[in-house]
Amino acid sequence: MAVAAHRQARTHLPPADQCPICPTTPGNASEIPASDYDVVVFENRFPSLGPALGPVPEDAVWGTKGPAYGRCEVVSFTPEHTGSFSGLSRERSRTVIEAWSQRTAALNAMAGIKQVFPFENRGADIGVTLHHPHGQIYAYPYVTPRAAVLGAAARKYYDARDGSETLTGSLLRAERDDGSRMVMEGRHFSAYVPFAARWPLEIHLVPHRQVPDLAALDGEEKDELAHVYLDLLKRVDALYPTPTPYISAWHQAPLDDVLRPAGYLHLQLTSPRRAADKLKYLAGSEAAMGAFINDTTPESVAERLRNVVVPPSSTPAAAMVPTPEGASA
């Protein structure tokens, strides 16, 4: 756990002429001095971790205090103050993916880093403090609790099959075989609503090839991801008359000798929006007990995402085909 009390003073939903990640102007000296840019990555002015680097003591016990080692970076997707990732061009989407990949490799190599987590919070209902389209990358000095649980389950499954199959790969194959929860399938990536979705909107985007992180993708995979990811976000945004709040979380294999061999890069895109004018709140059962109760079925959500009308300008490439119910590409 990190305590970052200084973040109470961070910038909160400023107007465009005071935005810290718009290009610098004579009236607004922002974080970005360039007059224009494609994608920019910089260290967060209000970090939860770092910028000091170092190892977390392995023998730390409850009550132990120490520096919040690590790194927090901001990824600005565009110089435009308004909009969202789904409005980016395919070329800029590809540039963002390359930035994620490059920063993952660089952060992986830093002293004491155990897990690198690129993510995007989108929408005031999620709690964003800047309207400007952007994401973040956290580099933790430890394996986070959720990654540890997922990693342990993946490693147990992997070992039980003598390293011949991964848990995520098995789930992907089962969803493709079933077909009813598939959203789209491509040559290198597929997206589906998981059988045990906890959120009203939850989609997993998974590469067909096991790789530990974004840095391990090859050029063709990154090219297709730029298309698939844009198409997926456009479908989510087209479900309702107003933009849908979401958390876009890239799960990358931790830098841990035990967990990493079974690790499998994948995206989990989740939203608390359960209707045009309703949100799912984590109330008693979810917040106190961790027992989720969903108001939607994964099959119906997948069908809506497959059938939603996406603007013509975002027609997916030929390799990305929304999957008919009960079929597998």
C-alpha positions as CSV (number, residue, x, y, z in Angstrom):
1,M,0.0,0.0,0.0
2,A,1.2,3.5,-0.8
3,V,0.3,6.7,1.0
4,A,0.5,9.7,-1.2
5,A,-1.2,12.6,0.7
6,H,0.3,15.2,-1.6
7,R,-2.1,14.0,-4.4
8,Q,-4.9,15.8,-2.6
9,A,-3.5,19.0,-4.2
10,R,-3.3,17.6,-7.7
11,T,-5.0,19.5,-10.6
12,H,-8.7,18.7,-10.8
13,L,-10.7,19.0,-14.1
14,P,-9.1,22.3,-15.2
15,P,-10.4,24.3,-18.2
16,A,-8.6,23.9,-21.5
17,D,-6.6,27.1,-21.1
18,Q,-5.1,25.7,-17.9
19,C,-4.7,22.0,-18.9
20,P,-1.3,20.6,-17.8
21,I,-1.0,18.3,-20.8
22,C,-2.2,20.5,-23.6
23,P,0.8,21.9,-25.6
24,T,2.4,24.9,-23.9
25,T,1.1,28.4,-24.9
26,P,2.1,31.9,-23.9
27,G,-0.7,31.8,-21.3
28,N,-0.2,28.2,-20.1
29,A,3.2,26.7,-19.4
30,S,2.2,23.1,-19.3
31,E,4.1,19.8,-18.8
32,I,4.6,19.6,-22.5
33,P,6.8,22.4,-24.1
34,A,6.2,21.3,-27.7
35,S,3.7,23.3,-29.8
36,D,2.3,20.1,-31.1
37,Y,2.9,16.4,-30.6
38,D,1.7,12.9,-31.5
39,V,2.1,11.0,-28.2
40,V,4.0,12.2,-25.1
41,V,5.1,10.2,-22.0
42,F,6.4,12.1,-18.9
43,E,6.7,11.5,-15.1
44,N,3.6,12.3,-13.1
45,R,3.9,15.6,-11.2
46,F,1.8,14.0,-8.4
47,P,3.1,10.4,-8.3
48,S,1.8,7.6,-6.1
49,L,5.1,5.9,-6.4
50,G,8.7,7.1,-6.9
51,P,10.5,8.6,-8.6
52,A,13.1,7.0,-6.3
53,L,13.9,3.4,-7.1
54,G,14.8,0.5,-4.8
55,P,13.7,-2.9,-3.5
56,V,10.9,-3.5,-1.0
57,P,12.4,-5.4,2.0
58,E,11.4,-9.0,1.6
59,D,11.2,-9.4,5.4
60,A,8.9,-6.4,5.9
61,V,6.2,-7.0,8.5
62,W,2.9,-5.2,9.3
63,G,3.6,-1.6,10.4
64,T,6.9,-1.4,8.4
65,K,7.3,2.0,6.7
66,G,9.6,2.9,3.9
67,P,9.9,5.0,0.7
68,A,7.2,4.4,-2.0
69,Y,9.7,3.2,-4.6
70,G,8.6,2.9,-8.2
71,R,7.6,5.1,-11.1
72,C,4.3,6.8,-12.3
73,E,4.1,8.1,-15.8
74,V,1.4,9.9,-17.8
75,V,0.8,9.1,-21.5
76,S,-0.9,11.9,-23.4
77,F,-2.6,10.5,-26.4
78,T,-3.2,13.7,-28.4
79,P,-2.7,17.5,-28.1
80,E,-6.5,17.9,-28.4
81,H,-8.0,18.8,-25.0
82,T,-11.3,17.0,-25.6
83,G,-12.1,13.6,-27.1
84,S,-11.0,10.1,-26.3
85,F,-8.9,7.2,-27.4
86,S,-11.7,5.9,-29.6
87,G,-11.4,9.2,-31.7
88,L,-7.7,8.7,-32.5
89,S,-6.6,7.8,-36.0
90,R,-5.2,4.3,-36.5
91,E,-1.8,5.8,-37.0
92,R,-1.9,7.6,-33.6
93,S,-3.3,4.5,-32.0
94,R,-0.3,2.5,-33.3
95,T,2.0,5.2,-31.9
96,V,0.4,4.9,-28.4
97,I,0.9,1.1,-28.5
98,E,4.5,1.6,-29.5
99,A,4.9,4.0,-26.6
100,W,3.4,1.5,-24.2
101,S,5.7,-1.2,-25.5
102,Q,8.8,1.0,-25.3
103,R,8.0,2.2,-21.8
104,T,7.2,-1.3,-20.6
105,A,10.6,-2.5,-21.7
106,A,12.4,0.6,-20.1
107,L,10.5,0.3,-16.8
108,N,11.0,-3.5,-16.7
109,A,14.8,-2.8,-16.7
110,M,14.7,-0.3,-13.8
111,A,16.1,-1.4,-10.4
112,G,13.5,-2.9,-8.1
113,I,10.5,-2.9,-10.5
114,K,8.4,-6.0,-10.2
115,Q,5.3,-5.1,-12.3
116,V,4.5,-2.6,-15.0
117,F,0.8,-1.6,-15.5
118,P,-0.4,0.6,-18.3
119,F,-4.0,1.7,-17.9
120,E,-6.5,4.4,-18.8
121,N,-9.3,5.8,-16.6
122,R,-11.9,7.4,-18.8
123,G,-14.8,9.6,-17.6
124,A,-15.8,11.6,-14.5
125,D,-17.8,8.6,-13.2
126,I,-14.5,6.7,-13.0
127,G,-12.8,9.6,-11.1
128,V,-10.5,11.2,-13.7
129,T,-9.0,14.5,-12.8
130,L,-8.2,15.6,-16.3
131,H,-10.5,15.8,-19.3
132,H,-7.6,15.6,-21.7
133,P,-7.4,12.1,-23.3
134,H,-4.6,10.3,-21.5
135,G,-3.5,7.2,-19.7
136,Q,-1.0,6.2,-17.1
137,I,1.7,3.7,-16.4
138,Y,2.5,2.5,-12.9
139,A,5.7,0.6,-12.2
140,Y,5.4,-1.1,-8.8
141,P,8.2,-2.3,-6.6
142,Y,6.1,-5.3,-5.7
143,V,3.7,-7.7,-7.4
144,T,0.2,-6.2,-6.8
145,P,-2.3,-8.3,-4.8
146,R,-4.6,-8.9,-7.8
147,A,-1.6,-9.8,-10.1
148,A,-0.3,-12.2,-7.4
149,V,-3.7,-14.0,-7.2
150,L,-4.1,-14.2,-10.9
151,G,-0.5,-15.2,-11.3
152,A,-0.6,-18.0,-8.8
153,A,-3.7,-19.5,-10.4
154,A,-2.0,-19.2,-13.8
155,R,1.1,-20.9,-12.6
156,K,-0.8,-23.7,-10.9
157,Y,-2.7,-24.4,-14.2
158,Y,0.6,-24.2,-16.2
159,D,2.4,-26.6,-13.9
160,A,-0.4,-29.1,-13.9
161,R,0.0,-29.3,-17.7
162,D,3.8,-29.4,-17.6
163,G,4.0,-26.1,-19.3
164,S,2.1,-27.1,-22.4
165,E,-0.9,-24.8,-21.9
166,T,-1.6,-21.5,-20.1
167,L,-4.8,-20.6,-18.2
168,T,-5.5,-17.5,-20.3
169,G,-4.9,-19.4,-23.5
170,S,-7.3,-22.1,-22.4
171,L,-10.0,-19.6,-21.6
172,L,-9.5,-17.9,-25.0
173,R,-9.8,-21.2,-26.8
174,A,-13.0,-22.2,-24.8
175,E,-14.6,-18.8,-25.6
176,R,-13.8,-19.0,-29.3
177,D,-15.2,-22.6,-29.4
178,D,-18.4,-21.5,-27.7
179,G,-18.8,-18.3,-29.6
180,S,-21.7,-16.9,-27.8
181,R,-19.6,-14.4,-25.8
182,M,-17.2,-13.4,-28.6
183,V,-17.2,-9.8,-29.7
184,M,-14.6,-10.0,-32.5
185,E,-11.8,-12.2,-33.8
186,G,-8.8,-11.3,-35.8
187,R,-5.6,-13.0,-37.0
188,H,-3.7,-12.1,-33.8
189,F,-6.2,-10.9,-31.3
190,S,-9.7,-11.8,-30.1
191,A,-12.1,-10.0,-27.8
192,Y,-14.8,-11.6,-25.6
193,V,-17.1,-11.0,-22.6
194,P,-15.9,-13.5,-20.0
195,F,-18.3,-16.2,-18.7
196,A,-18.0,-14.9,-15.1
197,A,-18.0,-11.1,-15.9
198,R,-18.2,-9.1,-12.7
199,W,-19.1,-5.8,-14.3
200,P,-22.0,-4.7,-16.4
201,L,-19.6,-4.1,-19.2
202,E,-16.5,-6.3,-19.2
203,I,-14.5,-7.3,-22.2
204,H,-11.2,-9.2,-22.4
205,L,-8.9,-8.6,-25.4
206,V,-6.3,-11.3,-25.7
207,P,-3.5,-12.0,-28.2
208,H,-3.6,-15.5,-29.8
209,R,0.1,-16.0,-29.0
210,Q,1.3,-16.1,-25.4
211,V,3.5,-13.1,-24.7
212,P,4.3,-11.7,-21.2
213,D,3.8,-8.0,-22.1
214,L,3.3,-5.4,-24.7
215,A,7.1,-5.2,-25.3
216,A,7.0,-8.8,-26.6
217,L,4.5,-8.2,-29.4
218,D,5.9,-8.2,-32.9
219,G,5.2,-5.5,-35.5
220,E,2.2,-7.3,-37.2
221,E,0.6,-7.9,-33.8
222,K,0.9,-4.2,-32.8
223,D,-0.5,-3.2,-36.2
224,E,-3.6,-5.3,-35.7
225,L,-3.9,-4.3,-32.1
226,A,-4.1,-0.6,-33.2
227,H,-7.1,-1.5,-35.3
228,V,-8.8,-4.0,-32.9
229,Y,-8.5,-1.8,-29.8
230,L,-9.9,1.3,-31.6
231,D,-12.8,-0.8,-32.9
232,L,-13.5,-2.2,-29.5
233,L,-13.6,1.2,-27.8
234,K,-15.8,2.6,-30.6
235,R,-18.3,-0.3,-30.0
236,V,-18.3,0.5,-26.2
237,D,-19.0,4.2,-26.9
238,A,-21.7,3.4,-29.4
239,L,-23.8,1.5,-26.9
240,Y,-25.3,4.6,-25.4
241,P,-26.0,8.2,-26.4
242,T,-23.2,9.5,-24.2
243,P,-19.6,8.3,-23.8
244,T,-19.2,5.3,-21.6
245,P,-16.9,5.6,-18.5
246,Y,-14.4,2.7,-18.4
247,I,-11.1,1.4,-17.0
248,S,-8.8,0.0,-19.6
249,A,-6.3,-2.2,-17.7
250,W,-3.3,-4.0,-19.4
251,H,-2.4,-7.1,-17.4
252,Q,1.2,-7.8,-18.0
253,A,3.3,-10.7,-16.5
254,P,5.0,-9.6,-13.3
255,L,8.8,-9.6,-13.2
256,D,8.9,-12.7,-11.0
257,D,10.7,-15.9,-11.8
258,V,7.8,-18.0,-10.6
259,L,4.9,-16.1,-12.1
260,R,6.3,-14.8,-15.3
261,P,6.6,-18.1,-17.3
262,A,2.8,-18.6,-17.0
263,G,2.0,-15.0,-17.6
264,Y,-0.1,-13.9,-20.6
265,L,-0.7,-10.4,-21.7
266,H,-4.3,-9.4,-21.9
267,L,-6.5,-6.3,-21.6
268,Q,-9.5,-6.1,-19.2
269,L,-11.9,-3.3,-20.2
270,T,-14.5,-2.7,-17.6
271,S,-17.3,-0.2,-17.0
272,P,-19.8,0.3,-14.1
273,R,-22.4,1.5,-16.6
274,R,-25.4,-0.9,-16.5
275,A,-27.9,1.3,-18.5
276,A,-27.9,4.6,-20.3
277,D,-28.7,6.5,-17.0
278,K,-27.5,3.9,-14.3
279,L,-24.2,2.9,-12.8
280,K,-23.3,-0.2,-10.9
281,Y,-22.0,0.7,-7.5
282,L,-19.9,-1.5,-5.3
283,A,-22.2,-1.8,-2.4
284,G,-22.3,-4.2,0.6
285,S,-21.8,-7.6,-1.1
286,E,-19.1,-6.4,-3.5
287,A,-17.2,-3.8,-1.4
288,A,-17.4,-5.7,1.9
289,M,-17.4,-9.3,0.8
290,G,-15.9,-9.3,-2.7
291,A,-18.9,-11.2,-3.9
292,F,-20.0,-9.6,-7.2
293,I,-23.6,-9.6,-8.4
294,N,-24.0,-8.6,-12.0
295,D,-27.1,-7.0,-13.5
296,T,-26.3,-8.1,-17.1
297,T,-25.6,-11.5,-18.8
298,P,-22.3,-11.9,-20.7
299,E,-24.1,-13.3,-23.7
300,S,-26.4,-10.3,-24.1
301,V,-23.5,-7.8,-23.6
302,A,-21.5,-9.6,-26.3
303,E,-24.4,-9.6,-28.7
304,R,-25.0,-5.9,-28.2
305,L,-21.3,-5.2,-28.8
306,R,-21.2,-7.3,-32.0
307,N,-24.3,-5.7,-33.4
308,V,-23.8,-2.1,-32.4
309,V,-23.5,0.3,-35.3
310,V,-19.9,1.6,-35.5
311,P,-19.3,4.9,-37.5
312,P,-18.2,4.1,-41.1
313,S,-14.9,5.7,-40.7
314,S,-13.9,3.1,-38.1
315,T,-14.8,0.0,-40.2
316,P,-12.4,-2.7,-39.0
317,A,-9.8,-4.3,-41.2
318,A,-10.7,-7.4,-43.0
319,A,-8.9,-9.6,-40.5
320,M,-11.2,-8.3,-37.7
321,V,-14.6,-9.9,-38.0
322,P,-17.4,-9.5,-35.4
323,T,-18.3,-13.1,-34.5
324,P,-21.8,-14.4,-35.1
325,E,-23.4,-16.1,-32.1
326,G,-22.4,-19.7,-31.8
327,A,-19.6,-19.5,-34.4
328,S,-15.9,-19.2,-34.2
329,A,-13.6,-17.7,-36.8
